[in-house]
Amino acid sequence: MKSGGTKSVPHNPNLTDTNREPIESIIGKFRSGEYMVAVYGLGHVGAPLTSVWLRAGVKVIGVDKSSRVIENTRNGITHIPEPLVNESFSQGIREGRFLVYDDPIKASVDSKLKMICVPVLVKKNKPDLSIIKEVVVSISKGLKKDDIVSIHPSLPPLTTERVLIPLLEKHSGLKSKSDFSVIYNPERIYEGRAIYDIEEGHPGIVSADDAHSLQIAEALFSMLYGKGIVKILGIKIAEAEKLFEGVYRDVNISLANELARLCDRLNIDFWKAKKAANSQSFCHIHDPGIGVGGACIPVYPQFIIDVGLRNKVNCKITKTARAINNEMPKYSLYKALKLIKGRYSRRSKITILGLAFRGGVSDTRLSPTFDLLKELARLKIKDVIVHDPLVTDSELITKFKNARLVSDLTEAISERDLIILATNHKEYSNIDPSILGKTPIYDGRGILHPEMFEKDLFGGIGRPSS
């Protein structure tokens, strides 16, 4: 982030006053606007958290590296399509409770609580901490005694302890615990209902490495989480907990995919078997699918695998699950291509329904559709249409010269050789078979009703073949 030329605030590293401000006084000053919250990163996590603070009546500074995001936010517009975020931004700006900075150091100087909401990326199957480290350094240059730093992205265990806190201390001249507090509050939101999830959906996880910071965390985030707070003394425990949530889902999705592929081979209806199995109270088989996308579930297992290897632990189940789920786009594509009468060729006209990684959102990060497009390009199939009711940015697929994004569903499915349903958008769940004519469709999400289609024109993961 740009520094804007702001000078570092001088600090006395030997200042360790134990006469701390009472927590009740701290909370009161946040409510009155004397203390402000700075949110670093106005994306999928930061925008909803900003909104929830504004809805709680707190004064917020929004910070982002993107000039486009800064400009839009100052106009009360978010680039994240989440319910109630635009309304919260606009109202906060009108009331003077929402300020937008492009200077991260000044935001740190002006705020009491600094919330880090930027992502940790994966490069070559390893966590990339470059963005969060950049933000931490900026915050540390404006850090003051008794300030609070709250970290929100999913992190490999021990990252806060071994990387982030040392950076804060090095560049601020202050000491964690005695001079400032560090909190870890992992996000637990589901895209498309983020504000609901914070305010009503789940209890918030708060953690710290000392009792005082943990008390501050509980008091602060009790203002947001209507379902209450789960306190953890030990940030590394909370870092692990967050990854466990995603790895649990990835492993169980891979189990469903493995069982569905077995059913494909045995010509068994997986979905009927799953429904019956899940009638037993201890059985919770997940849905299989054409692939696992998004910035969470495919990413967290990589953190676990990487930290395991660095600590000489071979996380075999996590690794195997990730491999199975990574195979699903290619596996599903070749199952789908078998539906083309005769044999597919370079002249085959293929339509993919869905570019978002899951239904109801416009987020395309790590979407399985990109894997389908990559394999179709390798097969040199020249005519590929992608349709999505929520994604309109055609530049997302410009590197695939054989593909084009269309907004009209009729155009997407008319006179095609094969249709592949890749995203479980509700708009696709009620496709009328009569408008498909003799075009076969492959359901990669299990949302269609097979009995509505001619047997030789329908296929799907875990569905009996004709």
Secondary structure, 3 states (H helix, E strand, C coil): CCCCCCCCCCCCCCCCCCCCCCHHHHHHHHHHCCCCEEEECCCCCHHHHHHHHHHCCCCEEEECCCHHHHHHHHCCCCCCCCCCHHHHHHHHHHCCCEEEECCHHHHHHHCCEEEECCCCEEECCEEECHHHHHHHHHHHCCCCCCCEEEECCCCCCCHHHHHHHHHHHHHHCCCECCCEEEEECCCCCCCCCHHHHHHHHCCEEEEECCHHHHHHHHHHHCCCCCCCEEEEECHHHHHHHHHHHHHHHHHHHHHHHHHHHHHHHHCCCHHHHHHHHCCCCCCCCCCCCCCCCCCCCCCHHHHHHHHHHHCCCCCHHHHHHHHHHHHHHHHHHHHHHCCCCCCCCCCCEEEEECCCCCCCCCCCCCCHHHHHHHHHHHCCCCEEEEECCCCCCHHHHCCCCCEEEECCHHHHHCCCCEEEECCCCHHHCCCCHHHHCCCCEEECCCCCCHHHCCHHHEEECCCCCC
